[in-house]
Amino acid sequence: MTRLDSRGLPLSTASDRAVERYREGVDLLLSAWPGVAEVLDEAIAADPDFALAHAARARLHVIRTEVAKAKARIATAEEIVARRGTERERSHVEILSLAINGNSAKALERALAHAEVWPRDVLILSLPLGAFGLFAFSGMADHDQARVDLCERHARHFDDNDWWFLTYRGWAHAENGNVAHGRALTQRGYDLRTENANAAHALSHALYEGGAHDEAERLIESWLPRYDRSGILHGHIAWHSALGALERGDPEQALSIYAEHIQPSVTAGMPVNVVSDTASFLWRLKAYGHNVPAGLWQDAAAYSEGYFQKAGFAFADVHMALIAAATGDKAAVEARVKAQMELIDTGALPAGPVVPAICRAALAFADEDYAACVRTLAPVAAEVVRIGGSGAQREMIEDMLLLALMRSGETAKARELLDRRLHRRPSSRDTRWHGLLAA
């Protein structure tokens, strides 16, 4: 009897228990829901030679930045699949191995080719998607469009009840500017499976991109208590709520959310989220004219010492530079920029010169040299998208340029940028800033 995964693809195992646990584990993994490790371990216990269960477990390890464990687990999957796996399973494991072992460009190439043959292999199709996927971190300037194209190319293979595909297809459209369509798709995905942190997250992004800030906050307020604090997106979804509080000019509420859900001592989030969320929140708090309580920057810096010390991961590089600049560690910023320039010379930093430019601009902004910040950041502003992440995350860098323009007296350019932003997305904060410029 052929045993199938949740999307109808054959699995090389004779254990019904292993199949049932694997299907549940993958769905938990795709919804960023707690319990993935335990469920996949049950699948492996039921059949120790179930390669795809080991591969999914490796994927969870790498999401949690447990790199050594991920490499060991994917090596086990490779050994098993070589002797008892189908062509699809061998390709599946090989692609995850490429990604886990740092060969992201090849992993992306192979994942796209794999999707042409097995589009319903959703664990592989998921790799290029999302704000932290292989497309987003490829250094491409058009990664938002690439995600839309990938989803539309394979949409015919999914019905209207596939909660995972609806979520990511909708999020891709919302991030790429087709907000109403993206929101409708994402809402349907969320409604089909509300115990899905990726759907709640994607829907909050769609609401944000549509200027529906109050709706986004109500969504998070009602949904987050249902999501265990051990969930990897708990702190990050709360970060969206904290930004909403800053948007409406309530720094006390924003800091309360930060203290309860986001700061390193309380979150179980992925390190890339913890570093970026703490850095960007505290930077916004200060830049918007509010006080950052004593010790918060130092706590963020202490946490970051355990991660991303080597330059080359553009999204992390930018946030590590923000933390170093805010804590007065000019030497750390300069050393990171030097390392980035060397990587650019060898073609090993796909995002290119925009990365050191943002790091230098952050240092200038922290030093209140706003004219230097403008000189450094303005020429590369159109390339910021190359660092990856979401539009909401990258908006911080646009805020840096906008505030530097305002504070260096370049009022006309600041007003022009604000006009474009208000046309793209309603914002009470931008409206307040526009009023200050008009006064």
C-alpha positions in Angstrom: 0.0 0.0 0.0 1.3 3.4 -1.0 1.3 5.9 1.9 0.9 9.6 1.1 1.8 12.9 2.6 -0.9 15.6 3.3 -0.7 16.8 -0.4 -0.9 13.3 -1.9 2.7 12.6 -2.6 4.1 9.0 -1.9 6.2 8.4 1.2 8.9 5.7 1.6 7.8 4.2 4.9 5.7 1.2 5.9 4.5 2.7 9.1 1.1 4.2 9.3 2.0 5.8 12.6 5.1 7.5 11.0 3.0 8.8 8.2 0.3 10.2 10.5 2.9 11.9 12.7 4.8 13.2 9.7 1.8 14.8 8.1 0.9 16.5 11.4 4.5 17.6 12.0 4.8 19.2 8.5 1.5 21.1 9.0 2.7 22.3 12.4 6.0 23.3 10.8 4.2 25.2 8.0 2.0 27.0 10.5 4.9 27.8 12.9 2.9 26.2 15.7 4.4 24.7 18.8 4.9 20.9 19.1 6.7 20.3 15.8 9.8 18.7 17.3 7.8 16.3 19.5 5.5 15.2 16.6 8.4 14.6 14.2 10.3 12.8 16.8 7.3 10.4 17.1 7.4 9.9 13.4 11.1 9.0 13.5 10.5 6.7 16.5 7.8 4.9 14.5 10.3 4.4 11.6 13.9 5.4 12.2 14.6 5.0 8.5 12.0 7.6 7.4 14.2 10.0 5.6 11.7 12.8 5.1 10.9 12.9 8.8 14.6 13.4 9.5 14.7 16.1 6.8 11.8 18.0 8.3 13.4 17.8 11.7 16.6 19.3 10.2 14.5 22.1 8.7 13.2 22.9 12.2 16.7 22.9 13.6 17.9 25.4 11.0 14.9 27.7 11.6 16.0 27.8 15.2 19.6 28.5 14.2 20.7 25.2 15.6 23.1 24.7 12.7 25.2 21.8 13.9 22.1 19.8 14.8 20.5 20.6 11.4 23.6 19.5 9.5 23.8 16.2 11.5 20.1 15.5 10.9 20.1 16.2 7.2 23.2 14.0 6.8 21.2 11.2 8.4 18.4 11.9 5.9 20.8 11.8 3.0 22.3 8.5 4.0 18.8 6.9 4.3 17.3 8.4 1.2 20.2 7.1 -0.9 19.3 3.5 -0.1 15.5 3.7 0.2 14.0 6.8 -1.4 12.2 7.9 -4.5 13.5 10.4 -7.0 11.3 13.1 -5.4 12.5 12.3 -1.9 16.1 12.3 -2.9 15.6 15.7 -4.6 13.7 17.0 -1.5 16.5 16.0 0.9 19.2 17.3 -1.4 17.6 20.8 -1.6 17.2 21.0 2.2 20.9 19.9 2.5 22.0 22.7 0.1 20.1 25.3 2.1 21.2 24.0 5.5 24.9 23.9 4.4 24.9 27.5 3.2 24.5 27.0 -0.5 21.4 29.2 -0.8 21.7 30.1 -4.5 21.9 26.5 -5.5 19.1 25.6 -3.1 16.9 28.2 -4.7 17.7 27.0 -8.2 17.0 23.4 -7.3 13.8 24.3 -5.4 12.4 26.0 -8.4 13.2 23.1 -10.7 11.8 20.7 -8.1 8.5 22.6 -8.0 8.2 22.2 -11.7 8.0 18.5 -11.3 6.4 18.2 -7.8 4.6 21.5 -7.2 2.7 20.0 -4.3 5.8 19.2 -2.3 5.0 22.1 0.0 8.0 21.9 2.3 10.2 22.6 -0.7 7.9 25.1 -2.3 7.9 27.0 1.0 11.6 27.6 0.9 11.6 30.5 -1.7 8.6 32.2 -0.1 8.0 34.6 2.8 10.0 37.5 4.1 12.8 35.3 5.2 12.8 32.8 2.3 15.4 32.1 -0.4 14.0 34.7 -2.7 14.0 37.4 -0.1 17.6 36.7 1.0 18.9 36.2 -2.5 19.9 39.8 -3.0 17.4 40.2 -5.8 15.8 43.6 -6.2 12.6 42.0 -7.5 12.1 39.3 -5.0 8.6 40.4 -4.1 7.5 39.9 -7.8 9.4 36.6 -7.9 7.3 35.2 -5.1 4.1 36.3 -6.8 5.2 34.7 -10.1 6.1 31.4 -8.3 2.7 31.2 -6.6 0.8 32.1 -9.7 2.8 29.6 -11.8 1.7 26.7 -9.5 -1.7 28.0 -8.3 -3.6 25.5 -10.5 -2.2 22.6 -8.4 -3.9 23.8 -5.2 -7.6 24.0 -4.4 -9.4 26.8 -2.6 -9.0 24.9 0.7 -5.3 24.7 1.0 -4.7 27.0 3.9 -0.9 27.0 3.5 -0.9 28.0 -0.2 -3.6 30.6 0.2 -1.7 32.2 3.0 1.6 32.5 1.1 0.0 33.4 -2.2 -1.9 36.2 -0.5 1.1 37.5 1.4 3.1 37.5 -1.8 0.5 39.7 -3.5 0.2 42.0 -0.5 3.9 42.6 -0.3 4.1 43.2 -4.0 1.5 46.0 -3.9 -1.7 44.1 -4.9 -3.0 44.6 -1.4 -6.7 44.0 -1.7 -6.3 40.8 -3.6 -3.5 39.7 -1.2 -5.6 40.4 1.8 -8.6 38.4 0.5 -6.5 35.4 -0.2 -4.6 35.6 3.2 -7.9 36.1 5.1 -9.3 32.9 3.5 -6.1 31.0 4.5 -6.4 32.3 8.0 -10.1 31.4 8.3 -9.4 27.9 7.2 -6.7 27.4 9.9 -6.6 30.0 12.6 -4.1 27.9 14.7 -1.5 29.1 12.2 1.0 31.8 13.2 2.2 32.3 9.6 -1.4 33.2 8.6 -1.9 35.6 11.5 1.4 37.1 10.7 0.7 37.3 6.9 -2.7 38.8 7.5 -1.3 41.5 9.8 1.2 42.4 7.0 -1.7 42.6 4.5 -3.6 44.9 6.9 -0.5 47.0 7.5 0.2 47.4 3.8 -3.4 48.5 3.3 -3.2 51.1 6.0 -5.7 49.2 8.2 -3.5 49.7 11.3 -6.4 49.5 13.8 -7.7 46.3 12.3 -4.2 44.8 12.4 -3.9 45.6 16.1 -7.4 44.2 16.9 -6.4 41.0 15.0 -3.2 40.6 17.0 -4.9 41.5 20.3 -7.5 38.8 19.9 -5.3 36.1 18.3 -2.0 36.3 20.2 -3.3 34.9 23.6 -4.2 31.7 21.7 -0.5 31.3 20.6 1.7 29.7 23.2 4.7 31.8 24.1 7.0 29.0 23.0 5.9 29.7 19.4 8.7 31.1 17.3 6.6 33.9 16.0 5.0 35.0 19.3 7.5 37.9 19.9 7.5 39.0 16.3 3.7 39.2 15.9 3.7 41.2 19.2 6.4 43.4 17.5 3.8 44.4 14.9 1.5 45.4 17.7 4.2 47.5 19.3 4.8 49.3 16.1 1.0 50.0 15.9 1.3 51.7 19.3 4.1 53.8 18.1 2.1 54.6 15.0 -0.6 56.1 17.1 1.8 58.0 19.3 1.6 55.7 22.4 5.2 54.9 23.4 4.2 53.7 26.9 2.0 51.0 25.4 4.7 50.1 22.9 7.2 49.7 25.6 4.8 47.6 27.7 4.4 45.2 24.7 8.1 45.1 24.2 8.8 44.3 27.8 6.1 41.5 27.9 6.7 39.8 24.6 9.7 41.1 22.5 12.8 41.7 24.5 15.5 38.9 24.4 14.8 37.7 28.0 11.2 36.8 27.3 10.9 35.6 23.7 11.5 32.2 22.2 11.8 33.6 18.7 14.2 32.8 16.0 17.5 34.7 16.5 17.1 36.6 13.3 13.8 37.9 14.5 15.0 38.7 18.0 18.0 40.7 16.7 16.0 42.5 14.1 12.9 43.1 16.2 14.8 44.5 19.2 17.1 46.7 17.1 14.3 48.1 14.8 11.9 48.7 17.7 14.4 50.5 19.9 15.7 52.5 16.9 12.2 53.6 16.0 11.5 54.5 19.6 14.5 56.8 19.7 14.1 58.2 16.2 10.5 59.1 16.8 11.5 61.3 19.7 10.9 59.0 22.7 13.2 57.9 25.4 14.7 54.4 25.3 14.8 53.2 29.0 18.3 52.5 30.4 19.7 49.1 29.6 17.5 48.1 26.7 20.1 48.7 24.0 22.7 46.9 26.2 20.4 43.9 26.6 19.9 43.7 22.8 23.6 44.0 22.3 24.4 41.2 24.8 21.9 38.9 23.0 23.3 39.7 19.6 26.8 38.7 20.7 25.8 35.1 20.3 24.7 35.5 16.6 25.6 36.9 13.2 29.1 38.0 14.2 30.4 37.2 10.7 29.4 39.6 8.0 27.6 38.4 4.9 23.9 37.9 5.9 22.6 41.3 4.7 19.5 41.5 6.7 21.2 40.6 9.9 24.2 42.9 9.1 22.0 45.9 8.9 20.4 45.2 12.3 23.7 44.3 14.0 25.0 47.7 12.7 22.0 49.5 14.2 22.7 47.9 17.6 26.4 48.7 17.5 25.8 52.3 16.4 23.2 52.8 19.1 25.5 51.5 21.8 28.5 53.6 20.6 30.5 50.7 19.2 31.8 52.6 16.1 34.6 50.1 15.7 32.2 47.2 15.3 30.3 49.0 12.6 33.4 49.9 10.7 34.8 46.3 11.0 31.5 44.9 9.6 31.5 47.4 6.7 35.1 46.5 5.9 34.2 42.8 5.9 31.2 43.5 3.7 33.3 45.4 1.2 35.7 42.5 0.9 32.7 40.2 0.3 31.4 42.5 -2.4 34.8 42.4 -4.1 34.6 38.6 -4.3 30.9 38.5 -5.3 30.0 36.9 -2.0 27.5 39.5 -0.8 24.5 39.2 -3.2 22.7 42.3 -1.9 25.8 44.4 -2.9 26.8 47.9 -1.9 23.5 48.9 -0.4 24.4 46.9 2.7 27.5 48.8 3.8 25.8 52.0 2.8 22.9 51.4 5.3 25.4 50.5 8.0 27.3 53.7 7.5 24.1 55.7 7.4 23.0 54.1 10.7 26.3 55.2 12.3 25.9 58.8 10.9 22.3 58.9 12.1 23.3 57.8 15.6 26.0 60.5 15.7 23.3 63.0 14.7 25.2 63.8 11.5 22.0 63.8 9.4 23.5 65.4 6.3 26.1 62.6 6.1 23.3 60.1 6.6 21.4 61.6 3.6 24.5 61.6 1.5 25.2 58.0 2.2 21.6 56.6 2.1 19.8 58.6 -0.6 21.8 57.2 -3.5 21.0 53.6 -2.6 17.4 54.1 -1.3 15.9 52.3 -4.3 18.1 49.2 -3.6 17.2 48.7 0.1 14.8 46.0 -1.0 17.8 43.8 -1.7 18.4 43.1 2.0 15.2 41.1 2.2 12.7 41.0 4.9 9.2 42.5 4.6 8.1 46.0 3.6 7.2 46.7 7.2 10.7 45.8 8.3 12.5 47.8 5.6 10.3 50.9 6.3 12.6 51.6 9.2 15.4 52.4 6.7 13.1 54.7 4.7 12.2 56.4 8.0 15.9 56.9 8.7 16.3 58.7 5.3 13.1 60.7 5.9 14.0 61.9 9.3 17.6 62.7 8.2 16.1 64.8 5.4 13.9 66.6 7.8 16.6 67.2 10.4 19.2 68.4 7.9 16.9 71.0 6.5 16.1 69.3 3.2 12.4 70.1 3.6 11.3 69.8 -0.1 12.8 66.3 -0.5 11.3 65.2 2.8 7.9 66.4 1.7 8.2 64.6 -1.6 9.1 61.4 0.1 6.2 61.8 2.5 3.8 62.5 -0.3 4.8 59.2 -2.0 4.4 57.3 1.2 1.0 58.7 2.0 -0.2 57.9 -1.5 1.0 54.3 -1.1 -0.2 53.7 2.4 -2.2 55.9 4.9 -0.3 56.6 8.0 -1.1 58.8 11.0 2.6 59.2 11.8 3.4 60.4 8.3 0.4 62.7 8.4 1.8 64.2 11.6 5.3 64.6 10.1 3.7 66.2 7.0 2.0 68.7 9.2 5.3 69.5 10.9 6.9 70.2 7.5 4.0 72.4 6.5 4.1 74.5 9.7 
